[in-house]
Amino acid sequence: MSGLLGGVPLDRVAAVAVALVAWWGGTGLLLLLARAATRGAQREILLVGASGAAVAAGAGAVAIRDTGGISGALMGFGIGVLLWAWHELAFLSGVVTGPVRTPLPDKVSGFRRFRHAVGTILHHEVALAATVLVLGVISLGAVNAVAFQTFFLLWIMRLLAKLNLFVGVPNPNRHLFPPRLAHLASLVPPRPAGVFHTLSLAAIGVGAAALGVAGWTAPGTFEGVSLLLLATLAGLAWVEHLVMRLPVRFETLWGWEGDAELLAADVQTARKLNSRR
């Protein structure tokens, strides 16, 4: 593709733009669908439709194994994001979560708290890990492994986010849990950010920067676009982790509201925790 403003390749700029739009549009749509999926028959219809799309995406991952170029990179990225969205919708709608669906009992801490937390998301985590494994097998020896790379990156970033929420952050965004997952709020009360969160931000930042530099300087279009798509996702994950530390409402980007009472309490607590630093 032709250069843009001083010879900057358009394909590199387009990769960043596509990832940003996919993140913003996909997250907003997912929030809307998750809210709709809490209502009876609508949930069944949405999940059936989403499952059909996920199956098609899985078939697509096989079909594009040997497809390179910009189209191959974008299709792989789209497939990875679509498969991830299915898991998120299944989780947020309360269909694939875990065997434990009750709030954490009072005065429970340590390993018992960890065991309770794992129980609330166990089925979801097993499903995610199984998808990573299947995509990894599909990608063995393939020219195009972007679907696997995208899903794997999202999985790692989400695991890190869950660990940070469990360890403790000032702004856990508990008000965004849909009604079917309200019991999860008891597991992530606002707490001061510690060393683990600082190290997480540093690791994600370094990883995003490394991917960005590699993508911007890659000689091939497919490699450059693929790496920049991943770099942008990693950069957005860094922002999402940073927001855990700040008393801000990230969901206003989509005009979405959560539990107002819980939001007010958590924002006030987050401000107090940050003021002590």
N, C-alpha and C positions, 0 to 999 in steps of 0.2 A: 504494500500500500504506500501511497505517497506520504511525504513528510508533512509535519505541521509545526509551524512556528519554530524555525531554527533547525529543522530536520528531525524533530521528534516523530518517530513512527506512529502513524495513526492506529495501527493495530494494537500497539501497547496502550495507547490512551483509551481505545475502545474496550480493551479487556478490563481496565479499572472501572470504566463507566458501567459496563455490563454487570460486574460483580456488585457495585453499589446499588444499582437499580434492582437487581435480583434480591439483594438483602432487604432493601426497604420495602419493595412491593411484596416479596414473599412473606416477610415477617408480618406486615399489616394484614395480608390476606389470611394468613394462618391464624392470627388472633381473632379475626372475624369468624372464620370457619369453626374454630374451637368454641367460641361462644354459641354459635348456632348448633354445634354438635352436642350440646348439653340438653337439647330439647327433643325428647321422644323419637318420633319417626324421622325427623330431620337428621338426627345423628346416624341412623342406619343408612339413609340415602347417601349422605356425605361420605361415610366410611366405605361404602360399596364403590362409589365413584372414585374415591381416592385410592382404594386398593387396586382397582382396574388400571389406574394411571401408574401405580407403582409396579405392577406386573409388566406393563408396557415398557417402563423405564428399565426394568431388569433385562428384558429382551433387547432393548436398545444398547445396553452395555456390552452385550455379546456381539451385536451387529456392527458396532463401531470399533472393534478391536484393532482393525488395520486402517482406520481413517485418521489421517493427519490434517495438517493445515489449520486455518482459523476455524473452519466449520467443525472439524473434529474436536478441537479444544472446547469450543462453545457447547457442542452437543454433550461431550463428556461432563462438562461442568453442570449443564442443565439436568442431566440424568442423576448426578450425585445429589444435587439440591432437591430434586423431586423425590428421590428415595428418602432423603432426610426429612422432608416435609411430611411424608406419610407417617414416619415414626413419631414426629412431634404431634401431629394431629391425633394419632391413636393414643398418645400419652395424655395430652391436654383434655381430651374428651373422656378420659377415665377408662378406656377400653383395655389398653396394655400398660399396666402400671406395676403392681406388685401384690403379694398376698396380704400385706399389712395395709389396712385402710382406715386406721384410727389415729388420733393425735398422740403425740408423745406424752406418756403419763408424767405427772408432776414429779420433780426431784429425781428424774432418771438422767444419768450422765455416764460418761466413760464408754466402755464397750457395749453396754446395754443400749445406749443412745445410738451408737454406730450400727448395731444389729437391727434396731428398729428402723433406722434410716434406710439401710440396705433393703429391708423387707418392703418398704413402700415403693421402691423403683426396680426391684429385682427382675421382673419379667421384661420390663422396658430395656434394661441394660443387656439382658441375654439376647433379646431380639436385635439390638444394635450391634452387639459383638458378632452375632451370626451373620448379619448383613455385611459387616466388614470382611469376615472370612470368605463369604461367597464372592464378593466383588474382588477380593484379592486373588482368589483362584481364577476367576474370569480374566483378570488382568495379567496373569503369568505369561510372559513371552509376547505380550501384545504391544503394538506400536502406540496405542492410545490407552493409557491407564488413568486418564483424568477423572473419570467417574469414581474410581476407587480412591484416588488421591484427595478428591474433594470431600467425599464422605468420611474418609479417615481423618482428615484435618478437622472437620466439624465435630467428629466424635471425640477427638483428643481435647479440643477446646471446651466442649461441653462437660467432659469428665473433670477438667480442671476447674471449671466454673462451679460444678456441684461440690467439689472438695472445698473450694473457697467458701461457699455458702455454709457448708457444714462446719468448717473450722471457725468461721465468723467474719463478717464484714459489717460495716456500719449501715449499709443500705441494701438489704437482701431482696427488696422488691416483692415482699410477701403479698402485697395487695393485688398482684397480678395473677395469683393462683385462681383458676376457675373454681366454681362451687364444688365440683366433684373431687378436687384436689386440695380443698381448704385445710385438710388435716396436715398437709406438708408445712404449713406456716409455723406449726409448733416446733419444727425441727431446725428452723433457721431464724432465731431471734437476732435483732441487731446487736452486734458486738464490735469492739475496737478492731481495726485491721491490724494484723500482725505481720511477722516476717514472711510467712508463707504467701500472703497476698502480694507483698512487695516483690518477692522472688518470681511469682507467677507473672506479674506485669513485666518484669525485666526479661524473662525468658520468652514471652510472647512477642515483646517488642523486638528483641534480637532476631527471633525467627522470622517475623514479618519483614524486617529490614533486609535480612539475608535473601529471602525469597524475592523481594522487590528488586534488589540489585541484580540478582541472577537473571530475573525475567527481563529487566530493562536492557541488559547487556548481552542476552542470548543471541547467537547468530541466526538461529532459525525462527521462523514465524510461529510454528507450532509450540516450540519450547518456550519462547518468550511470552506468548499469550497465555499458555497454561500456567506458567509460574506466576505471572502477574494476577491472574484470577485467584490463585491460592494466596498470594501475598495480600491482596485486598481483603479476602476473608479473614486472614490472620490479623490484619490491622483493625478490622471491625471487631474481632474478638477482643483485642486489646482495649478498644473503647468500651465495650460491654463490661469488661472486668474493671476498668477505671470507674465506671458509673456505680459499681458496687460500693465504692468508697466515698461517693459524693451524694449529698442530699438533693438529687435532681430527679425529675420525672422523665425518664427516657421515652415512655409510651406516648407522650404528647406529640411525637413525630407522626403518629397515626391517628390522633384524636380519640384515643381509647381511654376508658376509665376503668379502674379496678375498685376494690373495697375501699371506700373513702375514709372510713373510720380507721382502718388498719394503716392506710397510707399516711394519715395525719400523725398517728402515733409514731410510726417508723421514721418519718421525716424529722420529727422533733428529736427523736433519739439519735438519729444520724448526726444532726447538727451538734448535739451535746458531745457526742463521741469525737467528732472532728475538732471541736473547740478545745478539747483537752490535750491535743497533740502538740 
